[in-house]
Amino acid sequence: MSKKFTIQKSPFIVPTTDGKLIEEHFGITTDVNSPISIAHMIAPAGWSEPFQTPEFEEYTYIIKGKKQFIIEGETIILEAGQSIKIEKNTRIQYSNPFNNDCEYLAVCLPAFSIDQVHREKD
């Protein structure tokens, strides 16, 4: 009989060049799971990434610190204990312009894929 559960003890550490820690626990790079991805992230103080228009929904739960979202031109700041759902095909920029690191969980439906994030060039 096969197991009805999977324990993730060694998430995939996504290589980054901007100081952000991305630990994918479930998703395309860890278990070839395309319906969903779950990642633990730490965005360092002063971090930001380009605007993007992903083909997936993204849910973010802030564990520690604050994170800024610019969603279709509206600036939103979330703090620890707060969460947000961003609909797919929404133009957004994620950043941490604050003085402390931001730790959070991100869930993408379907799973995050670099081919579906559509980051804008600077």
Accessible surface in RSA format (square Angstrom, percent):
REM  Atomic radii and reference values for relative SASA: ProtOr
REM  Chains: A
REM  Algorithm: Lee & Richards
REM  Probe-radius: 1.40
REM  Slices: 20
REM RES _ NUM      All-atoms   Total-Side   Main-Chain    Non-polar    All polar
REM                ABS   REL    ABS   REL    ABS   REL    ABS   REL    ABS   REL
RES MET A   1   221.27 114.6 129.28  85.6  91.99 219.0 107.59  91.5 113.69 150.6
RES SER A   2    87.28  73.8  70.16  93.6  17.12  39.4  52.84 112.5  34.45  48.3
RES LYS A   3   161.88  79.0 131.38  80.6  30.50  72.6  86.00  77.4  75.88  80.8
RES LYS A   4   172.57  84.2 134.85  82.7  37.72  89.8  87.96  79.2  84.61  90.1
RES PHE A   5   123.89  62.0 107.15  66.4  16.73  43.5 116.16  70.4   7.73  22.1
RES THR A   6    99.89  71.0  75.80  76.8  24.09  57.4  47.70  64.1  52.20  78.9
RES ILE A   7   118.99  67.7  93.08  69.3  25.91  62.4  96.26  69.3  22.73  61.7
RES GLN A   8    45.92  25.7  24.83  18.1  21.09  50.2   3.70   7.9  42.22  32.0
RES LYS A   9   176.56  86.1 140.86  86.4  35.70  85.0  90.99  81.9  85.57  91.1
RES SER A  10    90.33  76.3  73.77  98.4  16.57  38.2  45.99  97.9  44.34  62.1
RES PRO A  11    30.61  22.3  20.15  18.4  10.46  38.0  20.15  16.6  10.46  65.0
RES PHE A  12    81.43  40.7  75.00  46.5   6.43  16.7  81.22  49.2   0.21   0.6
RES ILE A  13    92.58  52.7  80.22  59.8  12.37  29.8  80.22  57.8  12.37  33.6
RES VAL A  14    44.76  29.5  41.55  37.6   3.21   7.7  41.55  36.1   3.21   8.7
RES PRO A  15   113.39  82.6  85.54  78.0  27.85 101.2  96.68  79.8  16.71 103.8
RES THR A  16    53.99  38.4  18.91  19.2  35.08  83.6  16.30  21.9  37.69  57.0
RES THR A  17   150.05 106.7 107.77 109.3  42.28 100.8  85.81 115.3  64.24  97.1
RES ASP A  18    64.48  45.2  41.79  41.6  22.69  53.7  36.59  86.1  27.89  27.8
RES GLY A  19    61.05  75.3   0.00   N/A  61.05  75.3  37.17 102.0  23.88  53.5
RES LYS A  20    16.44   8.0  11.45   7.0   4.98  11.9   1.74   1.6  14.70  15.7
RES LEU A  21    58.82  32.8  55.28  39.5   3.55   8.9  58.82  41.3   0.00   0.0
RES ILE A  22    28.82  16.4  28.68  21.4   0.14   0.3  28.68  20.6   0.14   0.4
RES GLU A  23    37.62  21.6  37.62  28.5   0.00   0.0   0.10   0.2  37.53  30.6
RES GLU A  24    11.09   6.4  11.09   8.4   0.00   0.0   0.91   1.8  10.18   8.3
RES HIS A  25    51.59  28.2  51.59  35.9   0.00   0.0  36.63  37.7  14.97  17.4
RES PHE A  26    47.40  23.7  47.40  29.4   0.00   0.0  47.40  28.7   0.00   0.0
RES GLY A  27     0.00   0.0   0.00   N/A   0.00   0.0   0.00   0.0   0.00   0.0
RES ILE A  28    70.21  40.0  64.61  48.1   5.60  13.5  64.61  46.5   5.60  15.2
RES THR A  29    76.70  54.6  45.72  46.3  30.99  73.8  52.29  70.2  24.42  36.9
RES THR A  30    39.26  27.9   2.75   2.8  36.51  87.0   7.39   9.9  31.87  48.2
RES ASP A  31    63.51  44.5  38.01  37.8  25.50  60.3  32.20  75.8  31.31  31.2
RES VAL A  32   128.38  84.5 111.89 101.3  16.49  39.7 111.90  97.2  16.48  44.7
RES ASN A  33    36.79  25.4  31.40  30.3   5.39  13.0  10.28  24.7  26.51  25.6
RES SER A  34    64.78  54.7  62.98  84.1   1.80   4.1  31.72  67.6  33.06  46.3
RES PRO A  35    93.08  67.8  80.90  73.8  12.18  44.3  88.99  73.5   4.09  25.4
RES ILE A  36    51.45  29.3  51.45  38.3   0.00   0.0  51.45  37.1   0.00   0.0
RES SER A  37     4.20   3.5   4.20   5.6   0.00   0.0   1.41   3.0   2.79   3.9
RES ILE A  38    57.14  32.5  57.14  42.6   0.00   0.0  57.14  41.1   0.00   0.0
RES ALA A  39     9.19   8.4   9.10  14.0   0.09   0.2   9.10  12.8   0.09   0.2
RES HIS A  40    32.66  17.9  32.55  22.6   0.11   0.3  28.84  29.7   3.82   4.5
RES MET A  41    21.03  10.9  21.03  13.9   0.00   0.0  21.03  17.9   0.00   0.0
RES ILE A  42    49.45  28.1  49.07  36.6   0.38   0.9  49.07  35.3   0.38   1.0
RES ALA A  43     0.00   0.0   0.00   0.0   0.00   0.0   0.00   0.0   0.00   0.0
RES PRO A  44    34.28  25.0  34.28  31.2   0.00   0.0  34.28  28.3   0.00   0.0
RES ALA A  45    45.76  42.1  23.99  37.0  21.77  49.5  24.41  34.4  21.36  56.6
RES GLY A  46    59.13  72.9   0.00   N/A  59.13  72.9  29.81  81.8  29.32  65.7
RES TRP A  47    10.15   4.1   0.85   0.4   9.31  21.9   9.34   5.0   0.82   1.3
RES SER A  48    60.64  51.2  43.54  58.1  17.10  39.4  11.09  23.6  49.54  69.4
RES GLU A  49    18.76  10.8  14.09  10.7   4.67  11.1   9.08  17.6   9.68   7.9
RES PRO A  50    43.87  32.0  36.07  32.9   7.81  28.4  43.18  35.7   0.69   4.3
RES PHE A  51    47.65  23.8  45.77  28.3   1.89   4.9  45.77  27.7   1.89   5.4
RES GLN A  52     3.81   2.1   3.81   2.8   0.00   0.0   0.00   0.0   3.81   2.9
RES THR A  53    44.34  31.5  42.60  43.2   1.74   4.1  33.10  44.5  11.23  17.0
RES PRO A  54     4.29   3.1   4.29   3.9   0.00   0.0   4.29   3.5   0.00   0.0
RES GLU A  55    71.56  41.1  63.82  48.3   7.74  18.4  19.12  37.0  52.44  42.8
RES PHE A  56     2.33   1.2   0.47   0.3   1.86   4.8   0.47   0.3   1.86   5.3
RES GLU A  57    39.24  22.5  39.24  29.7   0.00   0.0   5.61  10.9  33.63  27.5
RES GLU A  58    15.49   8.9  15.34  11.6   0.15   0.4   1.63   3.2  13.86  11.3
RES TYR A  59    73.50  34.3  72.76  41.4   0.74   1.9  56.66  42.6  16.84  20.8
RES THR A  60     1.19   0.8   0.00   0.0   1.19   2.8   0.99   1.3   0.20   0.3
RES TYR A  61    98.84  46.1  98.05  55.8   0.80   2.1  63.42  47.7  35.43  43.7
RES ILE A  62     0.00   0.0   0.00   0.0   0.00   0.0   0.00   0.0   0.00   0.0
RES ILE A  63    69.35  39.5  52.03  38.8  17.31  41.7  53.50  38.5  15.85  43.0
RES LYS A  64   123.81  60.4 122.68  75.3   1.14   2.7  70.13  63.1  53.69  57.2
RES GLY A  65    24.35  30.0   0.00   N/A  24.35  30.0  17.07  46.8   7.28  16.3
RES LYS A  66    75.44  36.8  73.41  45.0   2.04   4.8  28.04  25.2  47.40  50.5
RES LYS A  67     2.40   1.2   2.40   1.5   0.00   0.0   0.00   0.0   2.40   2.6
RES GLN A  68    31.62  17.7  31.62  23.1   0.00   0.0   0.09   0.2  31.53  23.9
RES PHE A  69     0.00   0.0   0.00   0.0   0.00   0.0   0.00   0.0   0.00   0.0
RES ILE A  70    36.48  20.8  36.48  27.2   0.00   0.0  36.48  26.3   0.00   0.0
RES ILE A  71    26.83  15.3  24.49  18.2   2.35   5.7  24.49  17.6   2.35   6.4
RES GLU A  72   117.25  67.3  83.93  63.5  33.33  79.3  45.76  88.5  71.49  58.4
RES GLY A  73    65.04  80.2   0.00   N/A  65.04  80.2  33.44  91.8  31.60  70.8
RES GLU A  74   112.56  64.6 106.38  80.5   6.18  14.7  37.14  71.8  75.42  61.6
RES THR A  75    78.06  55.5  51.32  52.0  26.74  63.7  32.18  43.2  45.88  69.4
RES ILE A  76    50.41  28.7  46.62  34.7   3.79   9.1  50.41  36.3   0.00   0.0
RES ILE A  77    80.71  45.9  57.87  43.1  22.84  55.0  57.87  41.7  22.84  62.0
RES LEU A  78    16.55   9.2  16.55  11.8   0.00   0.0  16.55  11.6   0.00   0.0
RES GLU A  79    91.26  52.4  91.26  69.0   0.00   0.0  17.45  33.7  73.82  60.3
RES ALA A  80    56.66  52.1  35.39  54.6  21.27  48.4  35.93  50.6  20.73  54.9
RES GLY A  81    53.84  66.4   0.00   N/A  53.84  66.4  24.11  66.2  29.73  66.6
RES GLN A  82    86.32  48.3  81.81  59.8   4.51  10.7  26.51  56.4  59.81  45.4
RES SER A  83    75.42  63.7  51.08  68.2  24.34  56.1  14.49  30.9  60.93  85.4
RES ILE A  84    32.37  18.4  22.96  17.1   9.41  22.7  31.32  22.6   1.05   2.8
RES LYS A  85    97.08  47.4  73.02  44.8  24.05  57.3  35.84  32.3  61.23  65.2
RES ILE A  86     8.47   4.8   6.31   4.7   2.16   5.2   8.39   6.0   0.08   0.2
RES GLU A  87    94.21  54.1  90.58  68.5   3.64   8.7  49.44  95.6  44.77  36.6
RES LYS A  88   112.49  54.9 103.39  63.4   9.10  21.7  46.91  42.2  65.58  69.9
RES ASN A  89    94.61  65.2  73.40  70.9  21.22  51.1  24.85  59.8  69.76  67.4
RES THR A  90    18.63  13.3  18.06  18.3   0.57   1.4   7.87  10.6  10.77  16.3
RES ARG A  91    92.98  39.0  92.67  47.2   0.32   0.8  35.58  48.6  57.40  34.8
RES ILE A  92     0.03   0.0   0.03   0.0   0.00   0.0   0.03   0.0   0.00   0.0
RES GLN A  93    33.65  18.8  33.29  24.3   0.36   0.9   0.01   0.0  33.64  25.5
RES TYR A  94     5.36   2.5   5.36   3.1   0.00   0.0   4.92   3.7   0.44   0.5
RES SER A  95     6.52   5.5   6.52   8.7   0.00   0.0   5.03  10.7   1.49   2.1
RES ASN A  96     0.00   0.0   0.00   0.0   0.00   0.0   0.00   0.0   0.00   0.0
RES PRO A  97    74.07  54.0  40.39  36.8  33.68 122.4  46.37  38.3  27.69 172.1
RES PHE A  98    41.43  20.7  34.12  21.1   7.31  19.0  38.38  23.3   3.06   8.7
RES ASN A  99   142.59  98.3 118.18 114.2  24.41  58.8  27.52  66.2 115.07 111.2
RES ASN A 100   107.34  74.0 103.11  99.6   4.23  10.2  23.56  56.7  83.77  81.0
RES ASP A 101    65.74  46.1  60.39  60.1   5.36  12.7  11.11  26.1  54.63  54.5
RES CYS A 102     0.00   0.0   0.00   0.0   0.00   0.0   0.00   0.0   0.00   0.0
RES GLU A 103    36.75  21.1  36.72  27.8   0.03   0.1   1.39   2.7  35.37  28.9
RES TYR A 104     0.64   0.3   0.64   0.4   0.00   0.0   0.00   0.0   0.64   0.8
RES LEU A 105    65.89  36.7  65.06  46.5   0.83   2.1  65.06  45.7   0.83   2.2
RES ALA A 106     2.80   2.6   1.04   1.6   1.75   4.0   1.04   1.5   1.75   4.6
RES VAL A 107    37.01  24.4  37.01  33.5   0.00   0.0  37.01  32.2   0.00   0.0
RES CYS A 108     5.36   4.1   5.36   6.0   0.00   0.0   0.00   0.0   5.36   5.8
RES LEU A 109    63.42  35.3  60.25  43.1   3.17   8.0  60.53  42.5   2.89   7.8
RES PRO A 110    59.95  43.7  58.00  52.9   1.95   7.1  59.24  48.9   0.71   4.4
RES ALA A 111     1.59   1.5   0.00   0.0   1.59   3.6   0.00   0.0   1.59   4.2
RES PHE A 112    67.42  33.7  64.02  39.7   3.40   8.9  64.02  38.8   3.40   9.7
RES SER A 113    22.35  18.9  17.46  23.3   4.89  11.3   9.83  20.9  12.53  17.5
RES ILE A 114   111.70  63.6  99.20  73.9  12.50  30.1  99.20  71.4  12.50  33.9
RES ASP A 115   114.54  80.2  94.25  93.8  20.28  48.0  30.74  72.3  83.79  83.6
RES GLN A 116    59.18  33.1  59.18  43.2   0.00   0.0   8.10  17.2  51.08  38.7
RES VAL A 117     2.94   1.9   2.94   2.7   0.00   0.0   2.94   2.6   0.00   0.0
RES HIS A 118    90.70  49.6  74.88  52.0  15.82  40.5  61.01  62.9  29.69  34.5
RES ARG A 119    88.66  37.2  68.89  35.1  19.78  47.1  26.90  36.8  61.76  37.4
RES GLU A 120    66.57  38.2  57.62  43.6   8.95  21.3  37.22  72.0  29.35  24.0
RES LYS A 121   193.00  94.2 166.17 102.0  26.83  63.9 118.34 106.5  74.66  79.5
RES ASP A 122   172.59 120.9  99.49  99.0  73.10 172.9  71.55 168.4 101.04 100.8
END  Absolute sums over single chains surface
CHAIN  1 A     7280.4       5812.2       1468.2       4187.7       3092.7
END  Absolute sums over all chains
TOTAL          7280.4       5812.2       1468.2       4187.7       3092.7
